[in-house]
Amino acid sequence: AVWLIAVLLIAFGAAGLVGAVDPVGEGDTDPALTAAGDARLTPLLDAAEADLADVATDVGALSTAARGALASLSGSDLDEVEAAVAEGDGLIEDIRARTGSVARDLATMPIVGTPSAEVDLSAEVRLRHARLTQAATATDGLAPAWSRLTASSLAASRLSAVLEAHVAAVAAAAERG
């Protein structure tokens, strides 16, 4: 029985020594524990990232449509303004639908948000999920900004057309005396 106590003391001492020499850092988990969870989430995160890259392309196209609408204002071409606005409206709806879908997918991913996430997922995967979740909300202000831009653009374009018609009428009246 004494030898059993001696073996246990040596084992606990060795475990303490190993823990002191090679401590697990705060937030770090054993890769052997996180491999399965990371493997399960990584393809889902890859898909979310690809969807957000497509959204970024649509945001670039929206920017082009906005510049087109503003450029058309200087030419007083109401049809061009309305075409750019319609294109942007479609892009806004697509952006809203895609980011909403990505946000829902991220919110319902397995393991994330559970008590075991700290053990089952590496810090890198948890951080990637958090960053993608934040990126999915980055376009939240686009729809109201687009609405303000389009309302102003259309109003300015229509006002410009009315003023042109007024100038033409005044000029015609002045010619008649």
Phi, psi and omega in degrees: 000327179294320180295328178293320178295318179297318180295317180296319178298318179295318181296314179294323177296316179296320180296319178294321179295315179297317179296323179288323182283321185231070182286149173281127182293159180296130181086345179279146175231161180292123179305331178294329179281330186263350186303314182293315179295317178298318180295328180286322184273329186305313178296327178291320177291323177300317179295318179297319179296319178296318178297320179290330175295321176296322177298319179299322176296318178295324178295321176298319178294324177296320178298318178296318178297321179295316178296322178297318179297316181292321179294324180293336179297321182293332178270358181056035180262096184298324180296319179293320178298312181296324178294317179295321179295316179297319178298314179296322178300317178296318179295319179301315180296319179295316179298314181298316181294316182293314181293326176297317178296315179297317180298318178295317178300316180294322182291334183254012179295143180295155174075315183301135179083000177265162179299335183271000183302322181297332181263324186274344181234142177290159178300324180298315180291320178297319179293318178299316178300315180297318180294318178294322177298317178294319180297326181294339179263358184295338181264006184303327182272357183293315184300312178296322179295319178296319179300317179296316181297313183292320178298316180293318181296313181294320179296316179295319180295316179293321177297318179298318179295319178296317179295320177298317178296322179295315179299317179297319179294319179294318179297317178295321179292323180293325178293325181282343177096000000 
